[in-house]
Amino acid sequence: MKSNYLLGRLEIHQDNVTNVLIAAHLFNITEIIEACCKYIEKQIHPSNCLGIYKFASQHDLHELTQTAWNYILVKFCVF
């Protein structure tokens, strides 16, 4: 039996990244999860790092959680 797959392109941008990531996580689509997390990592900034950390923690995105946490430690902790 031959299977048909829809091959296409997914555009990830600021307006859709969280919804795409949530859906990909729900259906366990690893490639899309990784692409969304990489996009978010490139956008991390002092103004959004706490929100990214909270979002990543709530959705069990361990690598993104760790990346956000490390960013928070570097930018806001005085040693």
PQR file with spaces between the fields and no chain letter, atoms N, CA, C, O and H, PARSE charges and radii, in Angstrom:
ATOM       1  N    MET     1       0.849   -1.176    0.000 -0.4000 1.5000
ATOM       2  CA   MET     1       0.000    0.000    0.000 -0.0000 2.0000
ATOM       3  C    MET     1       0.894    1.237    0.000  0.5500 1.7000
ATOM       4  O    MET     1       1.862    1.319    0.756 -0.5500 1.4000
ATOM       5  N    LYS     2       0.568    2.155   -0.822 -0.4000 1.5000
ATOM       6  CA   LYS     2       1.331    3.391   -0.933 -0.0000 2.0000
ATOM       7  C    LYS     2       0.692    4.474   -0.071  0.5500 1.7000
ATOM       8  O    LYS     2      -0.525    4.654   -0.075 -0.5500 1.4000
ATOM       9  H    LYS     2      -0.218    2.089   -1.436  0.4000 1.0000
ATOM      10  N    SER     3       1.534    5.187    0.664 -0.4000 1.5000
ATOM      11  CA   SER     3       1.050    6.283    1.504 -0.0000 2.0000
ATOM      12  C    SER     3       1.366    7.608    0.840  0.5500 1.7000
ATOM      13  O    SER     3       2.412    7.768    0.210 -0.5500 1.4000
ATOM      14  H    SER     3       2.523    5.040    0.667  0.4000 1.0000
ATOM      15  N    ASN     4       0.474    8.532    0.983 -0.4000 1.5000
ATOM      16  CA   ASN     4       0.684    9.875    0.459 -0.0000 2.0000
ATOM      17  C    ASN     4       0.959   10.819    1.622  0.5500 1.7000
ATOM      18  O    ASN     4       0.276   10.783    2.645 -0.5500 1.4000
ATOM      19  H    ASN     4      -0.376    8.402    1.495  0.4000 1.0000
ATOM      20  N    TYR     5       1.953   11.646    1.450 -0.4000 1.5000
ATOM      21  CA   TYR     5       2.301   12.633    2.465 -0.0000 2.0000
ATOM      22  C    TYR     5       2.275   14.008    1.831  0.5500 1.7000
ATOM      23  O    TYR     5       2.652   14.189    0.674 -0.5500 1.4000
ATOM      24  H    TYR     5       2.508   11.675    0.619  0.4000 1.0000
ATOM      25  N    LEU     6       1.828   14.957    2.605 -0.4000 1.5000
ATOM      26  CA   LEU     6       1.858   16.342    2.164 -0.0000 2.0000
ATOM      27  C    LEU     6       3.192   16.932    2.601  0.5500 1.7000
ATOM      28  O    LEU     6       3.452   17.088    3.794 -0.5500 1.4000
ATOM      29  H    LEU     6       1.521   14.809    3.545  0.4000 1.0000
ATOM      30  N    LEU     7       4.015   17.251    1.645 -0.4000 1.5000
ATOM      31  CA   LEU     7       5.297   17.864    1.939 -0.0000 2.0000
ATOM      32  C    LEU     7       5.174   19.345    1.667  0.5500 1.7000
ATOM      33  O    LEU     7       4.648   19.757    0.634 -0.5500 1.4000
ATOM      34  H    LEU     7       3.804   17.124    0.676  0.4000 1.0000
ATOM      35  N    GLY     8       5.646   20.116    2.568 -0.4000 1.5000
ATOM      36  CA   GLY     8       5.508   21.551    2.376 -0.0000 2.0000
ATOM      37  C    GLY     8       6.494   22.305    3.215  0.5500 1.7000
ATOM      38  O    GLY     8       7.482   21.769    3.717 -0.5500 1.4000
ATOM      39  H    GLY     8       6.074   19.781    3.407  0.4000 1.0000
ATOM      40  N    ARG     9       6.194   23.543    3.344 -0.4000 1.5000
ATOM      41  CA   ARG     9       7.074   24.452    4.061 -0.0000 2.0000
ATOM      42  C    ARG     9       6.261   25.136    5.150  0.5500 1.7000
ATOM      43  O    ARG     9       5.116   25.533    4.932 -0.5500 1.4000
ATOM      44  H    ARG     9       5.392   23.979    2.936  0.4000 1.0000
ATOM      45  N    LEU    10       6.850   25.265    6.291 -0.4000 1.5000
ATOM      46  CA   LEU    10       6.191   25.913    7.417 -0.0000 2.0000
ATOM      47  C    LEU    10       6.943   27.194    7.736  0.5500 1.7000
ATOM      48  O    LEU    10       8.147   27.170    7.992 -0.5500 1.4000
ATOM      49  H    LEU    10       7.780   24.942    6.468  0.4000 1.0000
ATOM      50  N    GLU    11       6.240   28.290    7.720 -0.4000 1.5000
ATOM      51  CA   GLU    11       6.852   29.565    8.078 -0.0000 2.0000
ATOM      52  C    GLU    11       6.606   29.823    9.557  0.5500 1.7000
ATOM      53  O    GLU    11       5.470   29.845   10.030 -0.5500 1.4000
ATOM      54  H    GLU    11       5.262   28.309    7.512  0.4000 1.0000
ATOM      55  N    ILE    12       7.692   30.014   10.258 -0.4000 1.5000
ATOM      56  CA   ILE    12       7.615   30.308   11.685 -0.0000 2.0000
ATOM      57  C    ILE    12       7.985   31.776   11.866  0.5500 1.7000
ATOM      58  O    ILE    12       9.026   32.235   11.396 -0.5500 1.4000
ATOM      59  H    ILE    12       8.615   29.996    9.873  0.4000 1.0000
ATOM      60  N    HIS    13       7.114   32.494   12.553 -0.4000 1.5000
ATOM      61  CA   HIS    13       7.391   33.901   12.823 -0.0000 2.0000
ATOM      62  C    HIS    13       6.792   34.274   14.168  0.5500 1.7000
ATOM      63  O    HIS    13       6.122   33.467   14.814 -0.5500 1.4000
ATOM      64  H    HIS    13       6.268   32.121   12.935  0.4000 1.0000
ATOM      65  N    GLN    14       7.038   35.482   14.570 -0.4000 1.5000
ATOM      66  CA   GLN    14       6.645   35.959   15.896 -0.0000 2.0000
ATOM      67  C    GLN    14       5.160   35.752   16.191  0.5500 1.7000
ATOM      68  O    GLN    14       4.790   35.445   17.324 -0.5500 1.4000
ATOM      69  H    GLN    14       7.582   36.137   14.045  0.4000 1.0000
ATOM      70  N    ASP    15       4.317   35.916   15.189 -0.4000 1.5000
ATOM      71  CA   ASP    15       2.870   35.832   15.401 -0.0000 2.0000
ATOM      72  C    ASP    15       2.352   34.406   15.550  0.5500 1.7000
ATOM      73  O    ASP    15       1.244   34.211   16.050 -0.5500 1.4000
ATOM      74  H    ASP    15       4.618   36.165   14.268  0.4000 1.0000
ATOM      75  N    ASN    16       3.136   33.391   15.123 -0.4000 1.5000
ATOM      76  CA   ASN    16       2.597   32.034   15.180 -0.0000 2.0000
ATOM      77  C    ASN    16       3.463   31.035   15.936  0.5500 1.7000
ATOM      78  O    ASN    16       3.048   29.894   16.139 -0.5500 1.4000
ATOM      79  H    ASN    16       4.036   33.550   14.717  0.4000 1.0000
ATOM      80  N    VAL    17       4.643   31.436   16.350 -0.4000 1.5000
ATOM      81  CA   VAL    17       5.596   30.460   16.892 -0.0000 2.0000
ATOM      82  C    VAL    17       5.065   29.715   18.116  0.5500 1.7000
ATOM      83  O    VAL    17       5.263   28.504   18.219 -0.5500 1.4000
ATOM      84  H    VAL    17       4.980   32.363   16.185  0.4000 1.0000
ATOM      85  N    THR    18       4.403   30.394   19.038 -0.4000 1.5000
ATOM      86  CA   THR    18       3.925   29.686   20.233 -0.0000 2.0000
ATOM      87  C    THR    18       2.805   28.710   19.898  0.5500 1.7000
ATOM      88  O    THR    18       2.783   27.598   20.426 -0.5500 1.4000
ATOM      89  H    THR    18       4.242   31.377   18.955  0.4000 1.0000
ATOM      90  N    ASN    19       1.874   29.102   19.032 -0.4000 1.5000
ATOM      91  CA   ASN    19       0.796   28.193   18.658 -0.0000 2.0000
ATOM      92  C    ASN    19       1.313   26.995   17.859  0.5500 1.7000
ATOM      93  O    ASN    19       0.863   25.868   18.064 -0.5500 1.4000
ATOM      94  H    ASN    19       1.892   30.006   18.603  0.4000 1.0000
ATOM      95  N    VAL    20       2.249   27.239   16.958 -0.4000 1.5000
ATOM      96  CA   VAL    20       2.849   26.141   16.189 -0.0000 2.0000
ATOM      97  C    VAL    20       3.591   25.201   17.127  0.5500 1.7000
ATOM      98  O    VAL    20       3.487   23.981   17.001 -0.5500 1.4000
ATOM      99  H    VAL    20       2.614   28.155   16.791  0.4000 1.0000
ATOM     100  N    LEU    21       4.331   25.761   18.057 -0.4000 1.5000
ATOM     101  CA   LEU    21       5.087   24.949   19.002 -0.0000 2.0000
ATOM     102  C    LEU    21       4.176   24.106   19.883  0.5500 1.7000
ATOM     103  O    LEU    21       4.453   22.928   20.109 -0.5500 1.4000
ATOM     104  H    LEU    21       4.415   26.752   18.159  0.4000 1.0000
ATOM     105  N    ILE    22       3.111   24.683   20.375 -0.4000 1.5000
ATOM     106  CA   ILE    22       2.160   23.934   21.205 -0.0000 2.0000
ATOM     107  C    ILE    22       1.554   22.785   20.406  0.5500 1.7000
ATOM     108  O    ILE    22       1.463   21.665   20.911 -0.5500 1.4000
ATOM     109  H    ILE    22       2.886   25.640   20.192  0.4000 1.0000
ATOM     110  N    ALA    23       1.144   23.043   19.180 -0.4000 1.5000
ATOM     111  CA   ALA    23       0.566   21.988   18.345 -0.0000 2.0000
ATOM     112  C    ALA    23       1.587   20.900   18.028  0.5500 1.7000
ATOM     113  O    ALA    23       1.271   19.711   18.081 -0.5500 1.4000
ATOM     114  H    ALA    23       1.219   23.952   18.770  0.4000 1.0000
ATOM     115  N    ALA    24       2.803   21.304   17.702 -0.4000 1.5000
ATOM     116  CA   ALA    24       3.854   20.328   17.402 -0.0000 2.0000
ATOM     117  C    ALA    24       4.165   19.477   18.628  0.5500 1.7000
ATOM     118  O    ALA    24       4.398   18.274   18.513 -0.5500 1.4000
ATOM     119  H    ALA    24       3.060   22.270   17.659  0.4000 1.0000
ATOM     120  N    HIS    25       4.168   20.098   19.786 -0.4000 1.5000
ATOM     121  CA   HIS    25       4.426   19.365   21.025 -0.0000 2.0000
ATOM     122  C    HIS    25       3.289   18.379   21.305  0.5500 1.7000
ATOM     123  O    HIS    25       3.527   17.251   21.735 -0.5500 1.4000
ATOM     124  H    HIS    25       3.979   21.076   19.879  0.4000 1.0000
ATOM     125  N    LEU    26       2.073   18.811   21.062 -0.4000 1.5000
ATOM     126  CA   LEU    26       0.903   17.952   21.267 -0.0000 2.0000
ATOM     127  C    LEU    26       0.980   16.696   20.403  0.5500 1.7000
ATOM     128  O    LEU    26       0.643   15.603   20.858 -0.5500 1.4000
ATOM     129  H    LEU    26       1.879   19.727   20.713  0.4000 1.0000
ATOM     130  N    PHE    27       1.424   16.854   19.155 -0.4000 1.5000
ATOM     131  CA   PHE    27       1.507   15.731   18.226 -0.0000 2.0000
ATOM     132  C    PHE    27       2.911   15.128   18.150  0.5500 1.7000
ATOM     133  O    PHE    27       3.166   14.240   17.337 -0.5500 1.4000
ATOM     134  H    PHE    27       1.698   17.742   18.785  0.4000 1.0000
ATOM     135  N    ASN    28       3.819   15.616   19.001 -0.4000 1.5000
ATOM     136  CA   ASN    28       5.180   15.105   19.085 -0.0000 2.0000
ATOM     137  C    ASN    28       5.910   15.127   17.737  0.5500 1.7000
ATOM     138  O    ASN    28       6.492   14.128   17.314 -0.5500 1.4000
ATOM     139  H    ASN    28       3.611   16.337   19.661  0.4000 1.0000
ATOM     140  N    ILE    29       5.868   16.277   17.078 -0.4000 1.5000
ATOM     141  CA   ILE    29       6.553   16.457   15.798 -0.0000 2.0000
ATOM     142  C    ILE    29       7.891   17.127   16.097  0.5500 1.7000
ATOM     143  O    ILE    29       7.996   18.352   16.150 -0.5500 1.4000
ATOM     144  H    ILE    29       5.396   17.089   17.421  0.4000 1.0000
ATOM     145  N    THR    30       8.897   16.302   16.287 -0.4000 1.5000
ATOM     146  CA   THR    30      10.200   16.733   16.774 -0.0000 2.0000
ATOM     147  C    THR    30      10.837   17.822   15.926  0.5500 1.7000
ATOM     148  O    THR    30      11.358   18.796   16.469 -0.5500 1.4000
ATOM     149  H    THR    30       8.812   15.306   16.244  0.4000 1.0000
ATOM     150  N    GLU    31      10.808   17.679   14.625 -0.4000 1.5000
ATOM     151  CA   GLU    31      11.469   18.649   13.752 -0.0000 2.0000
ATOM     152  C    GLU    31      10.875   20.042   13.910  0.5500 1.7000
ATOM     153  O    GLU    31      11.603   21.034   13.902 -0.5500 1.4000
ATOM     154  H    GLU    31      10.385   16.888   14.183  0.4000 1.0000
ATOM     155  N    ILE    32       9.576   20.118   14.050 -0.4000 1.5000
ATOM     156  CA   ILE    32       8.920   21.419   14.207 -0.0000 2.0000
ATOM     157  C    ILE    32       9.176   21.979   15.599  0.5500 1.7000
ATOM     158  O    ILE    32       9.387   23.181   15.755 -0.5500 1.4000
ATOM     159  H    ILE    32       8.984   19.311   14.056  0.4000 1.0000
ATOM     160  N    ILE    33       9.161   21.122   16.607 -0.4000 1.5000
ATOM     161  CA   ILE    33       9.472   21.563   17.970 -0.0000 2.0000
ATOM     162  C    ILE    33      10.864   22.183   17.995  0.5500 1.7000
ATOM     163  O    ILE    33      11.055   23.274   18.532 -0.5500 1.4000
ATOM     164  H    ILE    33       8.990   20.145   16.481  0.4000 1.0000
ATOM     165  N    GLU    34      11.830   21.488   17.416 -0.4000 1.5000
ATOM     166  CA   GLU    34      13.202   21.992   17.412 -0.0000 2.0000
ATOM     167  C    GLU    34      13.325   23.302   16.645  0.5500 1.7000
ATOM     168  O    GLU    34      14.034   24.210   17.078 -0.5500 1.4000
ATOM     169  H    GLU    34      11.675   20.601   16.979  0.4000 1.0000
ATOM     170  N    ALA    35      12.644   23.407   15.515 -0.4000 1.5000
ATOM     171  CA   ALA    35      12.704   24.639   14.722 -0.0000 2.0000
ATOM     172  C    ALA    35      12.096   25.814   15.496  0.5500 1.7000
ATOM     173  O    ALA    35      12.642   26.917   15.479 -0.5500 1.4000
ATOM     174  H    ALA    35      12.068   22.669   15.163  0.4000 1.0000
ATOM     175  N    CYS    36      10.985   25.581   16.163 -0.4000 1.5000
ATOM     176  CA   CYS    36      10.349   26.641   16.944 -0.0000 2.0000
ATOM     177  C    CYS    36      11.228   27.062   18.121  0.5500 1.7000
ATOM     178  O    CYS    36      11.364   28.252   18.404 -0.5500 1.4000
ATOM     179  H    CYS    36      10.541   24.685   16.177  0.4000 1.0000
ATOM     180  N    CYS    37      11.815   26.097   18.795 -0.4000 1.5000
ATOM     181  CA   CYS    37      12.680   26.411   19.930 -0.0000 2.0000
ATOM     182  C    CYS    37      13.904   27.199   19.478  0.5500 1.7000
ATOM     183  O    CYS    37      14.321   28.139   20.156 -0.5500 1.4000
ATOM     184  H    CYS    37      11.704   25.131   18.565  0.4000 1.0000
ATOM     185  N    LYS    38      14.478   26.828   18.348 -0.4000 1.5000
ATOM     186  CA   LYS    38      15.620   27.581   17.818 -0.0000 2.0000
ATOM     187  C    LYS    38      15.211   29.013   17.484  0.5500 1.7000
ATOM     188  O    LYS    38      15.956   29.957   17.750 -0.5500 1.4000
ATOM     189  H    LYS    38      14.140   26.065   17.798  0.4000 1.0000
ATOM     190  N    TYR    39      14.033   29.168   16.905 -0.4000 1.5000
ATOM     191  CA   TYR    39      13.538   30.510   16.589 -0.0000 2.0000
ATOM     192  C    TYR    39      13.410   31.335   17.876  0.5500 1.7000
ATOM     193  O    TYR    39      13.858   32.480   17.934 -0.5500 1.4000
ATOM     194  H    TYR    39      13.428   28.402   16.690  0.4000 1.0000
ATOM     195  N    ILE    40      12.797   30.744   18.899 -0.4000 1.5000
ATOM     196  CA   ILE    40      12.597   31.455   20.160 -0.0000 2.0000
ATOM     197  C    ILE    40      13.940   31.794   20.804  0.5500 1.7000
ATOM     198  O    ILE    40      14.114   32.890   21.338 -0.5500 1.4000
ATOM     199  H    ILE    40      12.433   29.814   18.852  0.4000 1.0000
ATOM     200  N    GLU    41      14.883   30.865   20.756 -0.4000 1.5000
ATOM     201  CA   GLU    41      16.205   31.120   21.332 -0.0000 2.0000
ATOM     202  C    GLU    41      16.868   32.330   20.676  0.5500 1.7000
ATOM     203  O    GLU    41      17.555   33.098   21.350 -0.5500 1.4000
ATOM     204  H    GLU    41      14.742   29.975   20.322  0.4000 1.0000
ATOM     205  N    LYS    42      16.673   32.503   19.393 -0.4000 1.5000
ATOM     206  CA   LYS    42      17.267   33.645   18.693 -0.0000 2.0000
ATOM     207  C    LYS    42      16.602   34.959   19.086  0.5500 1.7000
ATOM     208  O    LYS    42      17.190   36.025   18.906 -0.5500 1.4000
ATOM     209  H    LYS    42      16.115   31.879   18.845  0.4000 1.0000
ATOM     210  N    GLN    43      15.390   34.895   19.619 -0.4000 1.5000
ATOM     211  CA   GLN    43      14.640   36.089   19.990 -0.0000 2.0000
ATOM     212  C    GLN    43      14.802   36.469   21.457  0.5500 1.7000
ATOM     213  O    GLN    43      14.295   37.507   21.883 -0.5500 1.4000
ATOM     214  H    GLN    43      14.913   34.029   19.766  0.4000 1.0000
ATOM     215  N    ILE    44      15.500   35.647   22.235 -0.4000 1.5000
ATOM     216  CA   ILE    44      15.592   35.891   23.673 -0.0000 2.0000
ATOM     217  C    ILE    44      16.290   37.223   23.964  0.5500 1.7000
ATOM     218  O    ILE    44      17.286   37.579   23.334 -0.5500 1.4000
ATOM     219  H    ILE    44      15.912   34.804   21.889  0.4000 1.0000
ATOM     220  N    HIS    45      15.736   37.934   24.928 -0.4000 1.5000
ATOM     221  CA   HIS    45      16.160   39.307   25.231 -0.0000 2.0000
ATOM     222  C    HIS    45      15.816   39.562   26.702  0.5500 1.7000
ATOM     223  O    HIS    45      14.945   38.884   27.247 -0.5500 1.4000
ATOM     224  H    HIS    45      14.927   37.644   25.439  0.4000 1.0000
ATOM     225  N    PRO    46      16.474   40.515   27.353 -0.5600 1.5000
ATOM     226  CA   PRO    46      16.129   40.797   28.756  0.2800 2.0000
ATOM     227  C    PRO    46      14.640   41.092   28.974  0.5500 1.7000
ATOM     228  O    PRO    46      14.108   40.821   30.050 -0.5500 1.4000
ATOM     229  N    SER    47      13.984   41.630   27.984 -0.4000 1.5000
ATOM     230  CA   SER    47      12.562   41.975   28.142 -0.0000 2.0000
ATOM     231  C    SER    47      11.624   40.778   28.030  0.5500 1.7000
ATOM     232  O    SER    47      10.461   40.878   28.420 -0.5500 1.4000
ATOM     233  H    SER    47      14.416   41.850   27.109  0.4000 1.0000
ATOM     234  N    ASN    48      12.102   39.646   27.506 -0.4000 1.5000
ATOM     235  CA   ASN    48      11.193   38.512   27.332 -0.0000 2.0000
ATOM     236  C    ASN    48      11.715   37.200   27.917  0.5500 1.7000
ATOM     237  O    ASN    48      11.033   36.180   27.830 -0.5500 1.4000
ATOM     238  H    ASN    48      13.047   39.566   27.189  0.4000 1.0000
ATOM     239  N    CYS    49      12.910   37.205   28.511 -0.4000 1.5000
ATOM     240  CA   CYS    49      13.511   35.953   28.962 -0.0000 2.0000
ATOM     241  C    CYS    49      12.713   35.268   30.072  0.5500 1.7000
ATOM     242  O    CYS    49      12.650   34.040   30.111 -0.5500 1.4000
ATOM     243  H    CYS    49      13.464   38.034   28.582  0.4000 1.0000
ATOM     244  N    LEU    50      12.108   36.034   30.967 -0.4000 1.5000
ATOM     245  CA   LEU    50      11.304   35.423   32.026 -0.0000 2.0000
ATOM     246  C    LEU    50      10.042   34.778   31.451  0.5500 1.7000
ATOM     247  O    LEU    50       9.647   33.694   31.880 -0.5500 1.4000
ATOM     248  H    LEU    50      12.159   37.032   30.936  0.4000 1.0000
ATOM     249  N    GLY    51       9.415   35.438   30.491 -0.4000 1.5000
ATOM     250  CA   GLY    51       8.237   34.870   29.839 -0.0000 2.0000
ATOM     251  C    GLY    51       8.579   33.607   29.064  0.5500 1.7000
ATOM     252  O    GLY    51       7.816   32.641   29.077 -0.5500 1.4000
ATOM     253  H    GLY    51       9.735   36.319   30.143  0.4000 1.0000
ATOM     254  N    ILE    52       9.721   33.610   28.392 -0.4000 1.5000
ATOM     255  CA   ILE    52      10.163   32.418   27.657 -0.0000 2.0000
ATOM     256  C    ILE    52      10.453   31.283   28.629  0.5500 1.7000
ATOM     257  O    ILE    52      10.084   30.135   28.381 -0.5500 1.4000
ATOM     258  H    ILE    52      10.341   34.395   28.381  0.4000 1.0000
ATOM     259  N    TYR    53      11.110   31.607   29.729 -0.4000 1.5000
ATOM     260  CA   TYR    53      11.387   30.590   30.743 -0.0000 2.0000
ATOM     261  C    TYR    53      10.084   29.970   31.261  0.5500 1.7000
ATOM     262  O    TYR    53       9.968   28.747   31.352 -0.5500 1.4000
ATOM     263  H    TYR    53      11.409   32.539   29.931  0.4000 1.0000
ATOM     264  N    LYS    54       9.121   30.804   31.594 -0.4000 1.5000
ATOM     265  CA   LYS    54       7.837   30.313   32.114 -0.0000 2.0000
ATOM     266  C    LYS    54       7.114   29.461   31.065  0.5500 1.7000
ATOM     267  O    LYS    54       6.620   28.379   31.381 -0.5500 1.4000
ATOM     268  H    LYS    54       9.215   31.797   31.520  0.4000 1.0000
ATOM     269  N    PHE    55       7.052   29.942   29.828 -0.4000 1.5000
ATOM     270  CA   PHE    55       6.390   29.209   28.746 -0.0000 2.0000
ATOM     271  C    PHE    55       7.059   27.855   28.542  0.5500 1.7000
ATOM     272  O    PHE    55       6.383   26.829   28.464 -0.5500 1.4000
ATOM     273  H    PHE    55       7.453   30.821   29.571  0.4000 1.0000
ATOM     274  N    ALA    56       8.390   27.853   28.455 -0.4000 1.5000
ATOM     275  CA   ALA    56       9.119   26.606   28.217 -0.0000 2.0000
ATOM     276  C    ALA    56       8.916   25.622   29.362  0.5500 1.7000
ATOM     277  O    ALA    56       8.765   24.423   29.128 -0.5500 1.4000
ATOM     278  H    ALA    56       8.939   28.687   28.519  0.4000 1.0000
ATOM     279  N    SER    57       8.913   26.114   30.589 -0.4000 1.5000
ATOM     280  CA   SER    57       8.697   25.251   31.753 -0.0000 2.0000
ATOM     281  C    SER    57       7.299   24.641   31.735  0.5500 1.7000
ATOM     282  O    SER    57       7.131   23.454   32.016 -0.5500 1.4000
ATOM     283  H    SER    57       9.036   27.088   30.778  0.4000 1.0000
ATOM     284  N    GLN    58       6.311   25.445   31.408 -0.4000 1.5000
ATOM     285  CA   GLN    58       4.924   24.976   31.389 -0.0000 2.0000
ATOM     286  C    GLN    58       4.683   23.914   30.318  0.5500 1.7000
ATOM     287  O    GLN    58       3.790   23.077   30.456 -0.5500 1.4000
ATOM     288  H    GLN    58       6.448   26.409   31.180  0.4000 1.0000
ATOM     289  N    HIS    59       5.475   23.950   29.260 -0.4000 1.5000
ATOM     290  CA   HIS    59       5.277   23.020   28.147 -0.0000 2.0000
ATOM     291  C    HIS    59       6.354   21.936   28.083  0.5500 1.7000
ATOM     292  O    HIS    59       6.505   21.267   27.061 -0.5500 1.4000
ATOM     293  H    HIS    59       6.200   24.630   29.148  0.4000 1.0000
ATOM     294  N    ASP    60       7.096   21.765   29.170 -0.4000 1.5000
ATOM     295  CA   ASP    60       8.117   20.717   29.280 -0.0000 2.0000
ATOM     296  C    ASP    60       9.134   20.744   28.147  0.5500 1.7000
ATOM     297  O    ASP    60       9.526   19.702   27.623 -0.5500 1.4000
ATOM     298  H    ASP    60       6.973   22.308   30.001  0.4000 1.0000
ATOM     299  N    LEU    61       9.551   21.938   27.781 -0.4000 1.5000
ATOM     300  CA   LEU    61      10.578   22.112   26.753 -0.0000 2.0000
ATOM     301  C    LEU    61      11.903   22.323   27.485  0.5500 1.7000
ATOM     302  O    LEU    61      12.343   23.450   27.709 -0.5500 1.4000
ATOM     303  H    LEU    61       9.232   22.785   28.207  0.4000 1.0000
ATOM     304  N    HIS    62      12.516   21.211   27.844 -0.4000 1.5000
ATOM     305  CA   HIS    62      13.649   21.230   28.759 -0.0000 2.0000
ATOM     306  C    HIS    62      14.845   22.033   28.248  0.5500 1.7000
ATOM     307  O    HIS    62      15.434   22.808   29.001 -0.5500 1.4000
ATOM     308  H    HIS    62      12.159   20.295   27.663  0.4000 1.0000
ATOM     309  N    GLU    63      15.202   21.860   27.002 -0.4000 1.5000
ATOM     310  CA   GLU    63      16.353   22.594   26.467 -0.0000 2.0000
ATOM     311  C    GLU    63      16.087   24.098   26.416  0.5500 1.7000
ATOM     312  O    GLU    63      16.958   24.899   26.758 -0.5500 1.4000
ATOM     313  H    GLU    63      14.724   21.230   26.390  0.4000 1.0000
ATOM     314  N    LEU    64      14.885   24.477   25.988 -0.4000 1.5000
ATOM     315  CA   LEU    64      14.535   25.892   25.938 -0.0000 2.0000
ATOM     316  C    LEU    64      14.460   26.472   27.348  0.5500 1.7000
ATOM     317  O    LEU    64      14.875   27.608   27.576 -0.5500 1.4000
ATOM     318  H    LEU    64      14.179   23.827   25.710  0.4000 1.0000
ATOM     319  N    THR    65      13.937   25.701   28.285 -0.4000 1.5000
ATOM     320  CA   THR    65      13.899   26.136   29.680 -0.0000 2.0000
ATOM     321  C    THR    65      15.313   26.414   30.180  0.5500 1.7000
ATOM     322  O    THR    65      15.569   27.443   30.805 -0.5500 1.4000
ATOM     323  H    THR    65      13.599   24.778   28.100  0.4000 1.0000
ATOM     324  N    GLN    66      16.223   25.493   29.903 -0.4000 1.5000
ATOM     325  CA   GLN    66      17.606   25.657   30.356 -0.0000 2.0000
ATOM     326  C    GLN    66      18.283   26.845   29.680  0.5500 1.7000
ATOM     327  O    GLN    66      19.026   27.588   30.321 -0.5500 1.4000
ATOM     328  H    GLN    66      16.015   24.657   29.396  0.4000 1.0000
ATOM     329  N    THR    67      18.028   27.022   28.391 -0.4000 1.5000
ATOM     330  CA   THR    67      18.614   28.155   27.671 -0.0000 2.0000
ATOM     331  C    THR    67      18.131   29.474   28.266  0.5500 1.7000
ATOM     332  O    THR    67      18.924   30.389   28.487 -0.5500 1.4000
ATOM     333  H    THR    67      17.424   26.419   27.869  0.4000 1.0000
ATOM     334  N    ALA    68      16.830   29.568   28.523 -0.4000 1.5000
ATOM     335  CA   ALA    68      16.271   30.791   29.111 -0.0000 2.0000
ATOM     336  C    ALA    68      16.833   31.019   30.511  0.5500 1.7000
ATOM     337  O    ALA    68      17.164   32.147   30.876 -0.5500 1.4000
ATOM     338  H    ALA    68      16.186   28.825   28.344  0.4000 1.0000
ATOM     339  N    TRP    69      16.941   29.943   31.297 -0.4000 1.5000
ATOM     340  CA   TRP    69      17.463   30.067   32.650 -0.0000 2.0000
ATOM     341  C    TRP    69      18.918   30.550   32.629  0.5500 1.7000
ATOM     342  O    TRP    69      19.296   31.431   33.400 -0.5500 1.4000
ATOM     343  H    TRP    69      16.672   29.026   31.001  0.4000 1.0000
ATOM     344  N    ASN    70      19.718   29.973   31.753 -0.4000 1.5000
ATOM     345  CA   ASN    70      21.114   30.396   31.633 -0.0000 2.0000
ATOM     346  C    ASN    70      21.206   31.868   31.236  0.5500 1.7000
ATOM     347  O    ASN    70      22.053   32.602   31.746 -0.5500 1.4000
ATOM     348  H    ASN    70      19.411   29.257   31.127  0.4000 1.0000
ATOM     349  N    TYR    71      20.342   32.291   30.335 -0.4000 1.5000
ATOM     350  CA   TYR    71      20.314   33.695   29.913 -0.0000 2.0000
ATOM     351  C    TYR    71      19.979   34.592   31.107  0.5500 1.7000
ATOM     352  O    TYR    71      20.608   35.631   31.306 -0.5500 1.4000
ATOM     353  H    TYR    71      19.654   31.695   29.921  0.4000 1.0000
ATOM     354  N    ILE    72      18.989   34.186   31.896 -0.4000 1.5000
ATOM     355  CA   ILE    72      18.591   34.944   33.083 -0.0000 2.0000
ATOM     356  C    ILE    72      19.770   35.061   34.051  0.5500 1.7000
ATOM     357  O    ILE    72      20.032   36.139   34.586 -0.5500 1.4000
ATOM     358  H    ILE    72      18.478   33.342   31.734  0.4000 1.0000
ATOM     359  N    LEU    73      20.473   33.966   34.274 -0.4000 1.5000
ATOM     360  CA   LEU    73      21.610   33.988   35.199 -0.0000 2.0000
ATOM     361  C    LEU    73      22.710   34.927   34.710  0.5500 1.7000
ATOM     362  O    LEU    73      23.298   35.667   35.499 -0.5500 1.4000
ATOM     363  H    LEU    73      20.260   33.090   33.840  0.4000 1.0000
ATOM     364  N    VAL    74      22.981   34.895   33.423 -0.4000 1.5000
ATOM     365  CA   VAL    74      24.040   35.737   32.875 -0.0000 2.0000
ATOM     366  C    VAL    74      23.657   37.213   32.922  0.5500 1.7000
ATOM     367  O    VAL    74      24.481   38.059   33.268 -0.5500 1.4000
ATOM     368  H    VAL    74      22.503   34.294   32.782  0.4000 1.0000
ATOM     369  N    LYS    75      22.424   37.521   32.579 -0.4000 1.5000
ATOM     370  CA   LYS    75      22.007   38.927   32.468 -0.0000 2.0000
ATOM     371  C    LYS    75      21.626   39.581   33.797  0.5500 1.7000
ATOM     372  O    LYS    75      21.768   40.794   33.949 -0.5500 1.4000
ATOM     373  H    LYS    75      21.754   36.834   32.298  0.4000 1.0000
ATOM     374  N    PHE    76      21.146   38.790   34.760 -0.4000 1.5000
ATOM     375  CA   PHE    76      20.569   39.408   35.953 -0.0000 2.0000
ATOM     376  C    PHE    76      21.261   39.052   37.269  0.5500 1.7000
ATOM     377  O    PHE    76      20.957   39.659   38.295 -0.5500 1.4000
ATOM     378  H    PHE    76      21.031   37.805   34.636  0.4000 1.0000
ATOM     379  N    CYS    77      22.167   38.102   37.267 -0.4000 1.5000
ATOM     380  CA   CYS    77      22.822   37.723   38.519 -0.0000 2.0000
ATOM     381  C    CYS    77      24.184   38.409   38.621  0.5500 1.7000
ATOM     382  O    CYS    77      24.937   38.490   37.650 -0.5500 1.4000
ATOM     383  H    CYS    77      22.414   37.609   36.433  0.4000 1.0000
ATOM     384  N    VAL    78      24.467   38.885   39.788 -0.4000 1.5000
ATOM     385  CA   VAL    78      25.755   39.511   40.053 -0.0000 2.0000
ATOM     386  C    VAL    78      26.555   38.534   40.913  0.5500 1.7000
ATOM     387  O    VAL    78      26.103   38.105   41.974 -0.5500 1.4000
ATOM     388  H    VAL    78      23.856   38.820   40.576  0.4000 1.0000
ATOM     389  N    PHE    79      27.724   38.201   40.443 -0.4000 1.5000
ATOM     390  CA   PHE    79      28.556   37.247   41.186 -0.0000 2.0000
ATOM     391  C    PHE    79      29.687   37.968   41.877  0.5500 1.7000
ATOM     392  O    PHE    79      30.499   37.338   42.555 -0.5500 1.4000
ATOM     393  H    PHE    79      28.091   38.550   39.581  0.4000 1.0000
